[in-house]
Amino acid sequence: MTAIRLLLVDDDPLVRAGLSLMLGGAEDIEIVGEAADGAEVEALVDRAVPHVVLMDIRMPSVDGLTATELLRGRPAAPQVVVLTTFHADEQVLRALRAGAAGFVLKDTPPAEILDAVRRVAAGDPVLSPAVTRRLMDHAAGTAADTRRTRALERIAALNGREREVAVAVGGGLSNAEIAAELFMSVATVKTHVSRILARLDLNNRVQIALLAYDAGLLEELEGDTP
């Protein structure tokens, strides 16, 4: 079994020590480095080559948002899970739009943080549809109409089947659930998801869900619910 290479980024040394103790004891996790500020992250990623970065949002010099945006713009970028003290925060939403695969609260039980790291390493987002909606509602306002217009323009690049898959991803369905819902194989679902990511220049399923929400596609899904 290949261990998940994990990089810890937090400006509080006690938090880093706690995370290292908590996560490093798992047989499938290898802590490959620690950083106290976002400014250190890119160089450390080059040296340590982590699979996942557990990233604090608020740091004094370069914050986790900027560091996430820089990382996710690189080829072969590691997955990022942001650490936060807020359930619904505009900064969390910005991190997800930048390509973070999810977020966990700092007071999350150790087993759940460990599960989040494992899921993200396996390519699964750590974000429920309910949390996505709460985040979007939190950030809704004067920019909502502009976001919808831009999102609809991007969604227009998808064919009919890809659009259906995008809606299902936005609804939080797994590949197996999408396959059953749309009467296709799991392999075909994976192909459609990969094509959506490539066609829309997105990083992960979380970004598909956010774009589907922006475009109003999840309203279609809710409308189909009895």
Beta strands, then each sheet from edge to edge (+ up, - down):
strand 1: 4-9
strand 2: 29-35
strand 3: 52-56
strand 4: 79-84
strand 5: 102-105
sheet 1: 2+ 1+ 3+ 4+ 5+
end
